[in-house]
Amino acid sequence: MDLNHSLGVRELLEAQTHLYKHSMNYITSMSLKSIVQLGIPDIIHNHGKPITLHELASAVKVPPGRTKYLNRIMRLMVHSGFFATAKVDCKNQEEEEVAYILTPSSTLLLKHNSICLSPYVHVVLDPSIVASCGFLADWVQGGDGDDDELPVYEKTQGMSFWDYCGQNPTYGKIFNDAMAGDSRSMNLIVRDCEPIFEGVKSLVDVAGGVGLTAKIICEEFPHLKCTVLDLPHVVANLKETENLKYVGGDMLKSIPSGDAILLKWTLHDWSDEDCLKILKNCKEAIGGKGKRGKVIIIDIVLSDQKSDGDQESTELMLIFDIFMMAVLTGKERSEKEWERLFLDAGFSHYKIITSMFGFRSLIEVYP
């Protein structure tokens, strides 16, 4: 039986459009990468007013004969919401000409913006990651021995993602810049976090990198004593302050004690087994005699797709889950999966706040 006969013509054509669009979504991603490489958001911003195609082509140093190609890339980026258009008067002409302006999304790509996510585009569209994701089907069918739990990235690239960062200093710096850009988003909501830090005198930011998130928290809540834990080479020679200290170590082995432990976008990188180790170390760090501490987790909580009205956020969460599966050993977790981890690690209860961090949630976990 030809199943196509059970579909109406309109339904069949809509299904074809849906399939083709998702098969070729990488074109949008690569076009986005190209505008970041060309510095187009900064060029438009520095122009100070809407910029025409020819002005943009001149600034990007595109040969006149190739301006038409730039036009086609910009057309897709406008449709995808990264730029908008405005009409401007043409010199020596009666007709108006289309010019480009920034949108909120392209503002996040500006190099000198307080929140710059251009490095993030480079990180996730690195050829090693893109190539690895092309082998998902082979990986799913795998199971060839002791390494059958290795992520597809490690099996195709011959090294872990973290080793790749270490062996490629330029990429490693871009990765750190990407994480720093994401951390700066804390500036947007940290003032709304006062109830979360109420009664907290000491905070340990686990896997906190160079301490950008901790610095933002310290500035807003100067009574807090913050400690940043990360690998020794990450925190080496970083400047400390009266209420900000750095400790080199391994969160899988031990975590410094504090009233609260912060895990910002960290646990989704790790398997359930490793997350249990980390969470047990967190419990030990806050569970000393007479203490009533907590663990503060900022991470994705997968929602019920059928009941979630924000389809873009839901799709992003599911994309991140595949990314974690392909590149690292981690995963995105539903509330039930988070709860299982917390209980297995010895915690008694938790609270989830979903409306504060965009597509991520804040979870408070108590011993």
C-alpha positions as CSV (number, residue, x, y, z in Angstrom):
1,M,0.0,0.0,0.0
2,D,1.3,3.4,-1.0
3,L,1.0,5.5,2.2
4,N,1.1,8.7,0.2
5,H,-2.4,8.0,-1.0
6,S,-3.7,8.3,2.5
7,L,-2.4,11.9,2.7
8,G,-4.0,14.9,1.0
9,V,-2.0,16.8,-1.5
10,R,-1.6,19.8,0.8
11,E,-0.6,17.6,3.7
12,L,1.9,15.7,1.6
13,L,3.5,18.9,0.3
14,E,3.7,20.4,3.8
15,A,5.4,17.2,4.9
16,Q,7.9,17.5,2.1
17,T,8.6,21.2,3.0
18,H,9.2,20.1,6.7
19,L,11.6,17.3,5.7
20,Y,13.6,19.5,3.3
21,K,13.8,22.3,5.8
22,H,15.2,20.1,8.5
23,S,17.5,18.3,6.1
24,M,19.1,21.6,5.1
25,N,19.0,23.5,8.4
26,Y,22.9,23.3,8.4
27,I,22.9,25.9,5.6
28,T,21.4,28.4,8.0
29,S,24.0,27.5,10.6
30,M,26.9,27.9,8.2
31,S,25.5,31.2,6.9
32,L,25.4,32.3,10.5
33,K,29.0,31.3,10.9
34,S,30.0,33.2,7.7
35,I,28.5,36.5,8.9
36,V,30.4,36.1,12.2
37,Q,33.6,35.3,10.3
38,L,33.1,38.4,8.2
39,G,32.4,40.6,11.2
40,I,29.1,41.8,9.7
41,P,27.3,42.5,13.0
42,D,30.1,44.8,14.1
43,I,30.3,46.5,10.7
44,I,26.6,47.3,10.8
45,H,26.9,48.5,14.4
46,N,29.9,50.7,13.7
47,H,28.2,52.2,10.7
48,G,25.9,54.0,13.0
49,K,22.9,53.9,10.7
50,P,21.3,51.3,8.3
51,I,23.9,50.1,5.9
52,T,23.1,49.3,2.2
53,L,24.3,46.1,0.5
54,H,27.0,48.0,-1.5
55,E,28.2,49.8,1.6
56,L,28.4,46.5,3.4
57,A,30.1,44.7,0.6
58,S,32.7,47.5,0.5
59,A,33.3,47.2,4.2
60,V,33.7,43.4,4.0
61,K,36.0,43.8,1.0
62,V,33.8,41.7,-1.2
63,P,34.7,42.1,-4.9
64,P,32.0,43.9,-6.9
65,G,31.2,40.8,-8.9
66,R,30.5,38.8,-5.7
67,T,28.2,41.3,-4.0
68,K,25.2,39.3,-5.3
69,Y,26.4,36.3,-3.3
70,L,26.6,38.4,-0.1
71,N,23.1,39.6,-0.9
72,R,21.8,36.0,-0.9
73,I,23.4,35.2,2.5
74,M,22.0,38.4,4.0
75,R,18.5,37.6,2.6
76,L,18.6,34.3,4.5
77,M,19.9,35.9,7.7
78,V,17.1,38.5,7.5
79,H,14.5,35.8,7.1
80,S,16.1,33.9,10.1
81,G,15.9,37.0,12.3
82,F,19.5,37.9,12.6
83,F,19.1,41.2,10.7
84,A,16.2,43.4,9.7
85,T,15.8,45.8,6.8
86,A,15.0,49.5,6.5
87,K,14.5,51.7,3.5
88,V,17.0,54.6,2.9
89,D,17.2,57.2,0.2
90,C,19.7,56.5,-2.5
91,K,22.2,59.1,-3.6
92,N,21.4,60.6,-6.9
93,Q,18.4,58.4,-7.3
94,E,14.7,58.8,-6.7
95,E,14.1,55.2,-5.5
96,E,14.7,54.0,-2.0
97,E,17.2,51.2,-1.3
98,V,17.1,48.4,1.2
99,A,19.6,48.7,4.1
100,Y,20.4,46.3,7.0
101,I,20.0,46.9,10.8
102,L,20.7,44.7,13.8
103,T,18.2,42.7,15.7
104,P,18.5,41.4,19.3
105,S,20.0,38.2,18.1
106,S,22.8,39.9,16.1
107,T,23.5,42.3,19.0
108,L,24.6,39.2,20.9
109,L,27.3,38.7,18.2
110,L,29.0,42.1,18.7
111,K,32.6,41.6,19.8
112,H,32.6,44.4,22.4
113,N,29.1,43.8,23.7
114,S,28.9,42.9,27.4
115,I,27.4,39.6,26.3
116,C,29.2,38.4,23.1
117,L,28.2,34.9,21.8
118,S,30.2,35.0,18.6
119,P,32.8,32.5,20.1
120,Y,29.9,30.1,20.9
121,V,29.0,30.0,17.1
122,H,32.6,29.1,16.3
123,V,32.7,26.4,19.1
124,V,29.6,24.5,18.1
125,L,30.3,24.8,14.3
126,D,33.9,23.6,14.5
127,P,34.6,21.1,11.7
128,S,35.5,18.4,14.2
129,I,32.1,18.6,15.8
130,V,30.1,18.9,12.6
131,A,32.0,15.9,11.1
132,S,31.4,13.8,14.2
133,C,27.7,14.4,14.1
134,G,27.6,12.9,10.7
135,F,28.3,9.5,12.2
136,L,25.4,9.3,14.7
137,A,23.7,6.4,12.9
138,D,27.0,4.3,12.9
139,W,27.6,5.2,16.5
140,V,24.1,4.2,17.6
141,Q,24.5,0.8,15.9
142,G,28.0,0.4,17.5
143,G,29.1,-1.6,20.5
144,D,32.4,-2.9,19.5
145,G,34.0,-3.5,22.8
146,D,35.2,-1.6,25.9
147,D,34.9,1.8,24.2
148,D,31.2,1.4,23.1
149,E,30.2,4.1,25.5
150,L,32.6,6.6,24.1
151,P,30.9,9.6,22.5
152,V,30.8,9.7,18.7
153,Y,33.2,12.7,18.9
154,E,35.9,10.6,20.6
155,K,35.5,7.6,18.4
156,T,35.7,9.7,15.2
157,Q,38.4,12.2,16.3
158,G,40.6,9.8,18.3
159,M,40.5,12.0,21.4
160,S,38.0,13.5,23.8
161,F,36.6,16.9,23.3
162,W,38.5,18.1,26.4
163,D,41.8,16.7,25.0
164,Y,41.0,18.5,21.7
165,C,40.6,21.8,23.6
166,G,43.9,21.2,25.4
167,Q,45.9,20.2,22.2
168,N,44.5,23.2,20.2
169,P,45.1,26.3,22.3
170,T,43.4,28.6,19.8
171,Y,40.2,26.5,20.0
172,G,40.6,26.2,23.7
173,K,40.6,29.9,24.1
174,I,37.5,30.3,21.9
175,F,35.8,27.7,24.1
176,N,36.7,29.6,27.2
177,D,35.5,32.9,25.6
178,A,32.2,31.2,24.7
179,M,31.6,30.1,28.2
180,A,32.6,33.5,29.5
181,G,30.1,35.1,27.1
182,D,27.4,32.8,28.5
183,S,28.4,33.6,32.1
184,R,27.9,37.3,31.4
185,S,24.2,36.7,31.0
186,M,24.2,36.3,34.8
187,N,24.3,40.1,34.8
188,L,20.8,40.2,33.5
189,I,19.2,38.2,36.3
190,V,21.6,38.2,39.3
191,R,19.6,41.0,41.0
192,D,16.6,38.8,41.0
193,C,18.6,36.1,42.8
194,E,18.6,37.8,46.2
195,P,16.2,35.2,47.8
196,I,18.4,32.4,46.5
197,F,21.5,33.8,48.3
198,E,19.6,34.8,51.5
199,G,21.5,33.4,54.5
200,V,24.4,32.3,52.3
201,K,27.8,33.5,53.6
202,S,30.1,31.4,51.5
203,L,29.7,30.0,47.9
204,V,31.8,27.6,45.9
205,D,31.5,27.9,42.1
206,V,32.4,24.4,40.9
207,A,34.0,24.3,37.4
208,G,33.7,28.0,37.5
209,G,36.5,28.7,34.9
210,V,38.2,32.0,35.4
211,G,35.5,33.1,37.8
212,L,33.4,35.4,35.8
213,T,30.1,34.2,37.2
214,A,31.5,34.4,40.8
215,K,32.7,37.9,40.2
216,I,29.3,39.0,39.0
217,I,27.7,37.4,42.1
218,C,30.4,39.0,44.4
219,E,29.7,42.5,43.0
220,E,26.0,42.1,43.6
221,F,26.3,40.5,47.0
222,P,29.5,41.8,48.5
223,H,28.9,39.9,51.8
224,L,29.5,36.6,50.1
225,K,32.9,34.9,50.2
226,C,33.2,33.1,46.9
227,T,35.6,30.3,45.9
228,V,36.1,29.1,42.4
229,L,37.1,25.5,41.9
230,D,38.5,24.4,38.5
231,L,41.4,22.5,37.2
232,P,44.8,23.8,38.3
233,H,45.9,25.0,34.9
234,V,42.6,27.0,34.5
235,V,42.9,28.9,37.8
236,A,46.7,29.3,37.9
237,N,47.9,32.8,38.5
238,L,44.4,34.4,38.6
239,K,44.1,37.5,40.7
240,E,42.2,37.0,44.0
241,T,40.3,39.6,45.9
242,E,39.1,39.9,49.5
243,N,35.9,37.9,48.8
244,L,37.0,35.9,45.7
245,K,39.5,32.9,46.0
246,Y,40.6,30.3,43.5
247,V,41.3,26.6,44.2
248,G,42.8,24.2,41.7
249,G,41.3,20.7,42.0
250,D,39.1,18.0,40.6
251,M,35.3,18.1,41.4
252,L,35.2,14.4,40.8
253,K,37.4,13.9,43.8
254,S,36.6,16.7,46.3
255,I,34.9,20.1,46.6
256,P,35.8,22.8,49.1
257,S,33.2,23.4,51.8
258,G,30.7,26.3,51.7
259,D,27.2,27.3,52.6
260,A,26.2,26.8,49.0
261,I,27.7,25.1,46.0
262,L,27.0,26.5,42.5
263,L,27.0,24.2,39.4
264,K,26.2,26.5,36.4
265,W,25.7,24.5,33.2
266,T,28.1,21.8,34.4
267,L,26.3,18.6,35.1
268,H,24.8,18.2,31.7
269,D,28.4,17.6,30.4
270,W,28.7,14.4,32.5
271,S,27.3,10.9,32.7
272,D,24.9,9.9,35.5
273,E,27.8,8.0,37.2
274,D,30.0,11.1,37.2
275,C,27.2,13.4,38.2
276,L,26.6,11.1,41.3
277,K,30.2,11.5,42.3
278,I,30.0,15.3,41.9
279,L,26.7,15.6,43.8
280,K,28.0,13.4,46.6
281,N,31.1,15.6,46.9
282,C,28.7,18.6,47.0
283,K,26.7,17.1,49.8
284,E,29.8,16.4,51.8
285,A,31.0,20.0,51.2
286,I,27.7,21.5,52.6
287,G,26.8,18.8,55.0
288,G,29.2,19.4,57.9
289,K,28.0,19.3,61.5
290,G,25.5,22.0,62.2
291,K,25.3,23.2,58.6
292,R,22.2,23.6,56.5
293,G,23.6,24.3,53.1
294,K,22.3,23.7,49.6
295,V,23.4,23.1,46.0
296,I,22.4,25.6,43.4
297,I,22.2,24.1,39.9
298,I,21.6,26.1,36.7
299,D,20.9,23.6,33.9
300,I,18.3,22.4,31.5
301,V,15.2,20.5,32.7
302,L,13.6,18.8,29.8
303,S,9.9,19.6,29.7
304,D,6.9,17.8,28.4
305,Q,6.9,18.6,24.7
306,K,3.2,18.3,24.3
307,S,2.3,20.7,27.1
308,D,5.2,23.2,26.6
309,G,4.1,26.3,24.7
310,D,7.6,27.5,23.9
311,Q,8.5,25.2,21.0
312,E,11.7,27.0,20.2
313,S,13.1,26.5,23.7
314,T,11.9,22.9,23.7
315,E,13.6,22.1,20.4
316,L,16.8,23.8,21.7
317,M,16.8,21.6,24.8
318,L,16.5,18.5,22.7
319,I,19.2,19.7,20.3
320,F,21.5,20.2,23.3
321,D,20.7,16.7,24.5
322,I,21.9,15.2,21.1
323,F,25.0,17.5,21.3
324,M,25.9,16.2,24.8
325,M,25.4,12.6,23.5
326,A,27.6,13.2,20.4
327,V,30.4,15.3,21.8
328,L,30.6,14.5,25.5
329,T,29.3,11.8,27.9
330,G,26.5,13.9,29.3
331,K,22.8,14.4,28.7
332,E,19.9,16.8,29.3
333,R,17.6,15.5,32.0
334,S,13.9,15.6,32.8
335,E,12.7,16.4,36.3
336,K,12.3,12.7,37.1
337,E,15.9,12.1,36.0
338,W,17.2,15.0,38.1
339,E,15.2,13.7,41.1
340,R,16.7,10.3,40.8
341,L,20.2,11.7,40.8
342,F,19.5,13.9,43.8
343,L,18.0,11.0,45.9
344,D,20.7,8.6,44.9
345,A,23.3,11.1,46.0
346,G,21.7,11.3,49.4
347,F,19.7,14.6,49.1
348,S,16.2,14.8,50.6
349,H,14.4,17.4,48.5
350,Y,14.7,20.1,45.8
351,K,13.0,23.0,44.2
352,I,12.9,24.0,40.6
353,I,12.5,27.6,39.3
354,T,11.8,27.7,35.6
355,S,11.1,31.3,34.8
356,M,14.5,33.0,35.5
357,F,17.2,31.7,33.1
358,G,15.5,31.4,29.7
359,F,15.8,27.8,28.4
360,R,17.6,26.8,31.6
361,S,16.2,26.3,35.0
362,L,17.5,27.0,38.5
363,I,17.4,24.0,40.9
364,E,18.0,24.3,44.7
365,V,18.9,20.9,46.2
366,Y,18.9,20.3,50.0
367,P,20.5,17.6,52.1
